[in-house]
Amino acid sequence: MADRFFPNEMPDFVEEKEEETVAMNSEDSLMKLLSMPYSALSERLKHAGLDIKETVVVETSRLAGQRERDISLYCGTLGTAFLQFRAYLVTNNKDDLNLCSEIVKACDSICTRSRDGTFLCGRAGVCALGAVVAKYLGDEQSQSYYLSQFKEINLPEDIPDELLSGRAGFLWACLFINKHMGEGTIPSNDVGAVVSDIFKSGRRLGVRARCPLMYEYYGEKYWGATHGLAGIMNVLMHVKLSPNEADEVKRTLKYMIKNLFPSGNYPWGVLDNSDHLVHWCQGAPGMALTLVRAAEVFGDDEFLEAAVDTAKVVWNRGLIRRVGICHGVSGNTYVFLSLYRVTGNREFLYKAKAFACFLVDKALRLIAEGEMHGGDSPYSLFEGIGGMAYLFLDMTKPTDAKFPAYEL
């Protein structure tokens, strides 16, 4: 199992020092970073993020001429647009916003028809991001176009409920639009209809699974963020729930807490007994983010305590040999950022800083040496260095950091 991750040899906490003192007294580059005042470190991370973003733009543009082209936000061109949008929100550089708009338009021209109605994979993501970016640009014509296109998306009856390619992913697109463009942009009745369908589906299978809500994806009862319970519960907790619905979500999460591995990690699914995945998509990190959301929504200490316990697994086994957001160190870092946002505890900020420092100090070298996997789509947002750039930009203001397309 240990060959899946790097041993975490970083101290549990390092006090920040004046930058001059660090430079004089420390020979280890990682320790220098860990000791650096956060204001100086965040600037370094921001510049690193912006540099990597430029590489991502160049490389994804170079690949744009290929006939078979992935335009998804998950691993394709739209992820580059979303990274540009994040850069704009950090730097207020209008060039980033304009380039984001151009990329969205290119994606729109390719996926005029798509069965995939989710934010991460499909036309819903193109239209949702397009509408929001148009609003920021003051382009009312494009804003109206993308919104009308979004409202024409019809979810097929056989669509699954998961986040990546199912109802929960479409629901997240609705919520993203309403967050940036105002409540009611996507009417509450439309949102409520999707929520209702997700609960109906979950109840049917939950009866047999001895859990209030349960879902299947290609015959598997997944628990993870992308395909299963953690992701679906997380999105549901971003909408106004009835008392009965809220109770079903709480009991589902408590069922999961009771059935975790002795190590504190979470299974990828009902039949999993392997305890080796510590990824956002499957395992402790995605579940930790969901538990933090539950603590915020329900004010239940049990969920916060469970999230803190889960974060210990991520600290010990989360330096996995991959760089990305979905299944990599970049995504695992958000566990600590999420807990810091909710608790204000500096221990969690330090641990987020430690993971980010590990990446900025070592990741590109380890990828070049073959010791770390750069992702099957190496410049993408969710598998590649695009996600690392997004994390570095988020670290400039950690109280506002949110896992992309998961936390609102």
N, C-alpha and C positions, 0 to 999 in steps of 0.2 A: 504493500500500500504506500510506503514512504516514498517510492520512486515517482509517485504522482505529484508530489509537492516538495518544495525546498524546505529543509528544516528551518524553523523560525528561530534564529540565534540572536535576534534583536532584544535589547533589554525591555523589560515590562514598562519602564518609564524612564525618560531622560529629561532632565531639567533644561530649559532653554538658557543659552548663554549669549553674551554680547558677541556679535559676529567676529570682532577682532580677536577675542579670546579663543574662539573656536578655531580660527585659522592658524593661530600660533601653537596651540597645544594638541591638536588632533591630527593624526596622520591618516586615519581611515576615512575615506570619502563618505561612506554611509553614515558614520558617527558624526561627521561634520554637519551633514544635513539634518540628522535627528536633533542636534544641539542648536541649530540655527533658530533665531527668533522667528515666530510665525510670519510676521510682516515681511521679512526678507525671503523666507522660504516660499510664501505664496506668490511673490513676484517671480521667483525663479520658476516655479511650476507654471505660472501663467505664460511666461515666455517659451517654456518647453512645449506647452500645449499649443500655442500659436504656431510654433515652428513645425510641429508634427501635423497640425491642421493643413499647413501649406503643402506639405508632402502628400497628404491624403488627397487634396484637391488636384494636384498635378497628376498623381497616379490614377485616380478614378477618371479623370478627363482622358488620359491616355488609353484607358480601357473602354471608353465610351463608344468607340467605333465597332466593337465586336457585335456580331449579329445576335448572338444569344446573350441578352443583357438582363441582369438582375436589377430591378429598380426599387426593390424593397428597402424599407428603413432598416430592417434587421441586418442584412448583409450586402445591400446594393447601394445604388446611387443616391437614393433618398436619405440614407444615413449621412452622407456627406452634406446634404442640405441641412439636416437637423444639427449637425456639428457647426455649420456656418451660423445657424440661428443662435446657438448657444454662445458662440464667440461674440456675436453682435450684442447679446444681452450682458456680456461681461465687459466689453470694450466700448460699446456704442459706436463702433465703426460701421458706417452706412454701407461701405463696400461689401462687408460680409453679408448684410441683409440683401443687397442687390444680387450678389452671386447666388445666395440661397434661392431667391425668387427665380433666377434663370434655370437653376438645376431642377426646381420643382416643375417648371414649364416643360423642360425636356422630358421629365418622367411622365408628365401628363400626356404628352404627345404619343408616348409609347403604350401606356396602359389605359387607353380610352375605354376598353372593356375588360373587366376583371372580375372573376368569381370571388376573389379574396377581399372580404370586406373588413379588414382589420387595420389598426394603426401600424403594426410592425410589418405586415405582409399584404400589400394590396392597395387598391385604389382609395380606400378610406384614408390611409395615411397621406397619400398625395393630396387629396382634396382638403383634408383637415389642416395640414401644414401650409398648403397653398393659401387657404382662406386667412389663416392667422398672419402669415407673412404679408399678405396683401393689406391687411388692416394696419400693420406696423408701418407699411410704406405709404399708406393713405391712398391706395389704388382701389377705389370703390368698384370699378368694373370687374377687375380680377376677383375681388372679394365676393361679389355677387355670383360670378361664374362658378367659383369653387364651392361655395355654399350650396348652390342649386344642384351641382353635380353630386355633392355629398348626399343630399336629401333624396337623390334618385337611386342610391344604392339599395338594392333589395337583397336581404340575406336569404339564401336558400334554406328550405325547411330542414335539410339534412346537415346543416352546418354544425360543427361541434361547439362546445361551450368554452373552450380554453382561450388563453390570452393570445397565443401566437397567430392562430388562423381561425378563431372562433368568435362567438358572441361577446365574450369578455373583451376581446381585442377591438371589436367594433364599438362597444360601450366606452372603452377608454378614449377612442377617437372623439366620441360625442363630448366627453368630459373635458378633453383638451381644448376643444373649440369653445365650450362654455366658459372655461377658465380665462381664456385670453380675449374672448369677444363678448362676454357677458352672459349671465344666466338667462336661459330661455332662447338663446340663439338656436340651439337644438331644443325644441319644445319638450317640456317635462313628460308629456304623454308619450312621445316617441322614445325617450329614455326609459320611462317606466315600462313600456311594452317589452323592451329587450331584457330588463331586469326580471320581469315576470316570467319570461321564457326560460331564463337561466335557473330561476328557483324551481319552476315546474320540472325541468329536466333533472335537476339535482335531487329533488324529493323522490322521483321514481326510482332511481338507483340507490338512493340512501336507505330505503326500506330494507333492501336486500343486503346492504353493506354494513348494517348496524351503526350507521353514522347518519346524522340528520341530512347531510347533502353529500352526494358522491357523483363523480362524472367519469366517463370513459372517453378515451381517444384511441382509435384503432384497436379497440378491444382491451386496452390496458387501463387500469384505474390509477392514474398518475396522481402524485401529491405535489409535484414541483411547480415552479413559477410559470414556466412556459406552457406546459400541457395539462396542469392539474389543479388541485385544490388550493394551493398557496396563492397562485396567480388569480384564480377566479374569486376567492374570498377577498383578496386585496382590492380588486376593482369594485366589488360590491360594497366595500366599506367606504367608497368615495361617493356614494349616492345616499339619499335620504331613505332609510329603511323603515318599514313598519315595525312595531314591537315584536311581532312574531318572526319576521324576517331577521331582525337583529339577533334574536334568541337562537335561531337556526345557525347563523354564522358563528356566534360565540360557542355553541355546543360542538360545531364541526371543528373549530380550532382546538377546543379542549380535548376532543377525541384524538386529534393529531398529537397534541402534547403528551398524552398518556401512552401513545404508541411509538414514541421515538426510540432510537437505538440507545443502549446503555451508555454509549460514548457521548450522547447529547446531539448527535447528528440525526437528520431526518431521512427516511427512505425516499427513493424516487417514486415508489408506488406501493400498492397494497401487498404485492408478493415479493418485495425486495428484502433480502436479508444480507446484502453484501457490504453495506456501510463503507463505501469508498468514494462517493461523489460529494465534494464540498464546493458546489457551484451555485450561482444564482439560479440557473435553470432547473437544477435538481439538487436537493440537499439543503443544508443549514442556511446558507446565505439568503436565498429567496424567502425561506420561511421566517428568518429573523426580521426582514423588512415588513412582512405581513403582520408579524406579532407586534412590531412597533406601531404599525397603523392601528391595530386592535387596541393597544394601550391608549392611543390618542383618541380614538372614537368612543370607546366604552369606559375609559377611566378605570380599568380593572388591573390591579397590581399583578395579578397572576400572569397576564400577557407580557407586561414589562419584565418581570422576573424571568420568564421563559426566554424572552429575546436576549436578555443579558447572558443567560446560560448558553444560549446558542452562539452568541458572539465569541465565547471562549473556544468553541470548536473552530470557528473561523480564524481566530488568532493563532491557534496551534497548528492547523492543517490547511490554512487558506492561501498560503503562498504557492499556489499550484503552478505547474509548469506551462501555463498559458497566460497570455497577456490580456485577453478580451474582457468585455463587459458580461457576456452571457456565461461563459465558463472560463474565467480567468481572474487574475489578481485585481484587475481594474474593477470588475463588478463586485468582488468580495469586499473591497474597501468601503463600499457604500453602507455596509452593515454598521460600521463604526460611526460614519457620518450621520446616519439616521438616528442612532442612539444618542449621539452628541446633541443633535438638534432637539431631541425630546427632553433629555436630562440635564444638559449643560455641564456634564461631567467631563473634565479635562482629560481623564484617562482615555475616553473614547476618541477625543480629538487627536491625542497623541498616537493612538493605534491606527487611525486613518492616515495620519501624517507618516507613520512608519511604513505602511504599505505603499503609499505614494512615493516616499523616498526610495524604497527598494526598487520601484519601477523606474524612476527618473535616473537612478544611479546605475542600474544593472540591466534593465529589460532589453534595450536595443543590442547590447553586447551579447547577452545570453541568447537572443534570437539568432544573431549572426553566427554564433558558435554552435547552434543546434541544440543548446541546453534548454531552450524555452520555445514553445510552439507559438508562432506568430499568427496562427489562424488560417483556415482554409481560404478565407477571403481576407488577406493580410492587411488591407487598408480600410476595412469595413468598420461600422460603428459597433456592432455587437460581437464580432469575432476577432477583429484586428486592432491595429494601433489607433484607429479612429476613436475607439472607446477609451483608450488611455489618454488621448488628447482631451476628450470630453471631461474625464475625471480631473485632469490637471486644471482645467478651466473652472470646474466646480469648486475646487479646493481654494480658490481665491476668496470665496465667502462661504465658509463651511456651513453656516446656519441656514443657508439657502440651497445647499446641495441636495439634489433629488435624482434618484436612479432614473435614467431616461426611459420614457414610455412605461413606467411602472409607478413611480411616485408623482403626484401632481403638486 
